[in-house]
Amino acid sequence: MKNIYYRMGGEFLGTFWLVIGGCGTAVLAAMFGGTGNPLGVGLLGVSFAFGLSLMSAIYAFGHISGGHFNPAVSFGFWVAGRFPARELVPYILAQVAGGILAGGTLYWIAQGAVGFSLEPGVAGSFASNGYGELSPGGYSMGVAILVEVLMTSMFVGVILAVTDNRALRYVAPVAIGLALVLVHLISIPVTNTSVNPARSTGVAWVAGEEVLDQLWLFWLSPLAGAVLGGCAYRLFGGSGRQ
């Protein structure tokens, strides 16, 4: 088994790529050229960018670290009995560090454009997550909690199922990536889609104080969803082996 520092490196790089690919598309390409410009990729493009980023990261680094790239996924694997508790903190630290570096790198790129501004307090600013006034669709805190818990539980459940030793695991990255696309298509209007505390933290520290004040929800809700996903996997016959 590869040592913990080697695996942390895989998690760091994979999370960095996920945040750069997904959030980078949201910041740089979603509305490129302004409203109505055909070059802008919009909600559909951002959703696929997150899915493709995750899929490619799993293919690239999954054999090194297992391809979590998300504290909620690591937590869900632990709940399911497929990840050791002693490695939770190192993995989460590596994931958050990768997300933060990606957020800083993305800011450095974005501010190179003439007229760039962060627009603090605006929903979705710098691909940030939020509820209430910071929700793209103006959804309440309660609805945001429900959506993040539900989406994370289903997402973690899919990951656990398709990486089970009885599944067709060589196609698992495709299924996981497409699951993340679907999660984004559903929940971007509500919270701008987190289901990943490292992704949320990676851009929140750049996006401003208002976003940081709401960051707690995008840690607690995905972790709660991970517990539900992990428990459901065990309840419905998960093997407990990776």
C-alpha positions in Angstrom: 0.0 0.0 0.0 1.3 3.4 -0.9 2.3 5.5 2.1 -0.1 8.2 3.4 1.9 11.2 2.1 1.9 9.7 -1.4 -1.9 9.3 -1.2 -2.4 12.7 0.3 -0.5 14.1 -2.7 -3.0 12.3 -5.0 -5.9 13.8 -3.1 -4.3 17.3 -3.2 -3.8 17.2 -7.0 -7.1 15.6 -7.7 -9.0 18.2 -5.7 -7.0 21.0 -7.2 -8.0 19.8 -10.7 -11.6 19.4 -9.7 -11.9 23.0 -8.4 -9.9 24.5 -11.3 -12.0 22.6 -13.8 -15.4 23.1 -12.3 -15.2 26.5 -10.6 -12.8 27.7 -13.4 -15.5 27.0 -16.0 -18.1 28.8 -13.8 -15.9 31.9 -13.3 -14.3 32.2 -16.7 -16.6 30.6 -19.2 -20.2 30.4 -18.0 -21.1 33.9 -19.1 -18.1 34.6 -21.4 -18.8 37.6 -23.6 -22.0 38.6 -21.7 -25.6 37.4 -21.7 -26.6 35.8 -25.0 -23.1 35.2 -26.3 -23.0 31.7 -27.8 -19.5 31.2 -26.5 -20.7 31.2 -22.9 -21.3 27.6 -21.6 -24.1 28.4 -19.1 -25.5 26.1 -16.5 -25.2 23.0 -18.6 -21.6 23.6 -19.5 -20.7 24.2 -15.8 -22.4 21.0 -14.8 -20.5 19.0 -17.3 -17.2 20.7 -16.4 -17.5 19.5 -12.8 -18.4 16.0 -14.0 -15.6 15.8 -16.5 -13.1 17.3 -14.0 -14.0 14.6 -11.5 -14.0 11.8 -14.0 -10.5 12.7 -15.4 -9.1 13.2 -11.8 -10.3 9.7 -10.8 -8.7 8.2 -13.9 -5.5 10.1 -13.2 -5.1 9.8 -9.5 -7.6 7.2 -8.3 -5.0 4.4 -8.4 -2.9 6.5 -6.0 -5.4 7.6 -3.4 -8.7 6.0 -4.2 -10.0 9.2 -5.9 -12.1 10.9 -3.1 -11.2 14.6 -3.7 -14.0 15.5 -1.3 -14.2 15.4 2.5 -17.8 14.1 2.3 -16.7 11.2 0.1 -13.9 10.2 2.5 -16.4 10.5 5.4 -18.9 8.4 3.6 -16.4 5.7 2.9 -15.5 5.6 6.6 -19.1 5.3 7.6 -19.5 2.5 5.1 -16.5 0.6 6.6 -14.3 1.1 3.6 -11.8 3.7 4.9 -9.8 3.8 8.1 -10.6 6.5 10.6 -6.9 7.3 11.1 -6.6 8.6 7.5 -9.7 10.9 7.6 -7.9 14.0 8.9 -4.9 13.7 6.5 -7.1 13.2 3.5 -9.4 16.1 4.4 -6.4 18.4 5.0 -5.0 17.5 1.6 -8.3 18.0 -0.1 -8.9 21.4 1.5 -5.4 22.5 0.7 -5.8 21.5 -2.9 -9.1 23.4 -3.1 -7.6 26.5 -1.5 -4.7 26.5 -3.9 -7.0 26.1 -6.8 -9.2 29.0 -5.6 -6.1 31.3 -5.3 -4.8 30.2 -8.7 -8.2 30.8 -10.3 -8.4 34.3 -8.8 -4.9 35.1 -10.1 -6.1 34.0 -13.6 -9.5 35.8 -13.4 -8.1 39.2 -12.2 -6.0 39.3 -15.3 -9.0 40.4 -17.3 -9.7 44.1 -17.7 -12.6 45.2 -15.4 -12.7 42.0 -13.3 -14.4 42.4 -9.9 -15.5 39.9 -7.3 -18.9 41.5 -6.5 -19.1 40.5 -2.9 -22.6 39.7 -1.7 -23.8 38.7 -5.1 -25.2 35.1 -5.5 -22.7 32.8 -7.1 -19.9 35.3 -7.0 -16.6 33.6 -7.9 -18.5 30.2 -8.1 -19.3 30.4 -4.4 -22.1 28.6 -2.6 -24.8 30.2 -0.6 -28.4 30.4 0.6 -30.9 33.2 1.0 -29.5 36.3 -0.8 -26.5 34.3 -1.9 -28.6 31.5 -3.5 -28.8 31.8 -7.3 -32.5 31.2 -7.1 -33.1 32.9 -3.7 -33.8 29.6 -1.9 -34.0 29.6 1.9 -31.4 28.1 4.4 -33.8 25.2 5.1 -34.1 24.3 1.5 -30.4 24.6 1.0 -29.7 22.2 3.8 -32.2 19.7 2.4 -30.8 19.8 -1.1 -27.2 19.6 0.0 -27.9 16.6 2.3 -30.0 14.8 -0.3 -27.6 15.4 -3.2 -24.6 14.4 -1.2 -26.2 11.3 0.2 -27.2 10.1 -3.3 -23.8 11.1 -4.8 -21.9 9.3 -2.1 -24.2 6.3 -2.4 -23.5 6.1 -6.2 -19.8 6.3 -5.6 -19.9 3.5 -3.0 -22.1 1.3 -5.2 -20.0 1.6 -8.4 -16.7 1.1 -6.6 -17.9 -2.0 -4.8 -15.8 -5.1 -5.5 -18.9 -6.7 -7.2 -19.5 -3.8 -9.6 -18.0 -3.1 -13.1 -15.4 -0.9 -11.6 -13.5 0.0 -14.8 -16.5 2.2 -15.8 -16.9 3.7 -12.3 -15.2 7.0 -13.0 -17.7 7.6 -15.9 -20.7 6.8 -13.6 -19.3 9.0 -10.9 -18.7 11.9 -13.2 -22.1 11.7 -14.7 -23.7 11.5 -11.3 -21.9 14.8 -10.4 -23.3 16.4 -13.6 -26.8 15.4 -12.6 -26.3 16.8 -9.1 -25.2 20.1 -10.6 -28.1 20.3 -13.0 -30.5 19.8 -10.1 -28.9 22.0 -7.4 -27.1 24.9 -9.1 -30.2 27.1 -8.9 -30.5 26.3 -5.1 -27.0 26.6 -3.7 -24.7 26.8 -6.7 -24.0 23.2 -5.8 -21.4 22.2 -3.2 -21.7 18.5 -2.1 -18.0 19.0 -1.4 -16.7 21.1 1.5 -13.2 21.4 -0.1 -14.7 22.8 -3.3 -16.7 25.3 -1.2 -13.8 26.3 1.0 -11.5 26.7 -2.0 -13.4 29.6 -3.4 -15.1 31.0 -0.3 -11.9 32.5 1.1 -11.6 34.5 -2.1 -15.3 35.4 -2.5 -15.6 37.4 0.7 -16.9 37.7 4.2 -20.6 37.1 3.3 -19.8 33.7 1.7 -17.5 32.7 4.6 -20.3 33.4 7.0 -22.4 30.7 5.2 -19.6 28.2 4.7 -20.6 26.2 7.8 -23.7 24.9 5.9 -21.5 23.6 3.1 -19.5 21.5 5.6 -22.3 20.2 7.9 -24.8 19.4 5.2 -22.5 17.4 2.9 -21.1 15.5 5.9 -24.6 14.7 7.1 -25.4 13.5 3.6 -22.3 11.4 3.6 -23.5 9.6 6.7 -26.8 8.9 5.1 -25.2 7.6 1.9 -22.7 5.4 3.8 -25.4 4.0 6.1 -27.7 3.3 3.1 -24.9 1.4 1.3 -24.4 -0.8 4.3 -28.1 -1.3 4.8 -28.6 -2.5 1.3 -25.8 -5.0 1.3 -22.6 -3.1 0.7 -19.6 -5.5 0.9 -17.5 -3.2 3.1 -14.6 -3.8 0.7 -13.1 -1.5 -1.8 
